[in-house]
Amino acid sequence: MMTFPAILRQALWSQFRDYSLRLVYPVGQTRIEKWREKKAIMLTSTTPDGFEVSFEYNRSQIAELSEAFAGADLTLNDHADYARRLG
């Protein structure tokens, strides 16, 4: 199951020769929880049809993500350009 997204991404890249393509799911709900045992948060996103995934973020990753959101220009039309500007 963990390799499925990589397989899909590789298939898209092979078929269209466009490395900016991604399989993207709409988010239905997002939960952010603080972990008491760790100095981290857990971010869980769920799609409208029930697919759910959770990620753990440490302090430096939280700061990096915060900076990316704060600097995001949501008026951009090209996701590849957006990724280049954030990276």
C-alpha positions in Angstrom: 0.0 0.0 0.0 2.8 2.4 0.8 4.3 2.0 -2.6 1.1 2.6 -4.5 1.5 6.5 -4.7 5.1 6.0 -6.1 3.8 3.6 -8.7 1.1 6.0 -9.8 3.5 8.9 -9.9 6.0 6.9 -12.0 3.1 5.9 -14.4 2.1 9.5 -14.8 5.7 10.6 -15.4 6.3 7.8 -17.9 3.1 8.4 -19.9 3.1 12.2 -20.0 6.9 13.0 -19.5 5.8 15.8 -17.1 7.4 15.6 -13.7 5.1 18.2 -12.3 2.1 15.8 -12.4 0.8 14.4 -9.2 -2.1 12.3 -8.1 -4.0 14.8 -5.9 -6.9 14.1 -3.5 -9.3 16.7 -2.3 -9.3 17.2 1.5 -12.6 16.8 3.3 -11.3 17.3 6.9 -8.0 18.0 8.6 -7.2 17.4 12.3 -4.1 18.8 14.1 -3.2 17.1 17.4 -0.4 17.7 19.8 1.5 14.7 21.0 2.3 14.9 24.8 5.1 12.4 24.7 6.9 14.1 21.9 7.5 17.7 21.0 5.5 17.2 17.8 2.1 17.4 16.2 0.1 14.9 14.2 -1.7 16.2 11.2 -4.4 13.9 9.8 -6.2 14.7 6.6 -9.3 12.8 5.3 -10.8 12.8 1.8 -14.6 13.1 1.4 -14.7 9.4 0.5 -12.9 8.4 3.8 -9.3 7.9 2.8 -7.2 9.1 5.7 -3.5 9.7 6.3 -1.6 11.0 9.3 1.9 12.6 9.5 4.1 13.6 12.4 5.8 17.0 12.3 8.6 18.0 14.6 9.3 21.7 15.5 11.5 22.5 12.5 9.1 20.9 10.1 6.2 22.9 11.6 8.2 26.1 11.2 9.0 25.2 7.6 5.4 24.4 6.8 4.2 27.6 8.5 6.7 29.6 6.4 5.5 27.9 3.2 1.8 28.6 4.0 2.5 32.2 5.0 4.5 32.8 1.8 2.1 30.9 -0.5 0.6 32.9 -3.4 -2.7 31.2 -3.9 -3.4 33.2 -7.0 -0.7 31.2 -9.0 -2.1 29.1 -11.8 0.8 26.7 -12.3 1.5 24.2 -9.6 5.0 23.6 -10.9 5.8 27.3 -10.6 4.4 27.3 -7.1 6.5 24.3 -6.1 9.7 26.0 -7.5 8.9 29.2 -5.6 8.5 27.3 -2.3 11.5 25.1 -2.8 
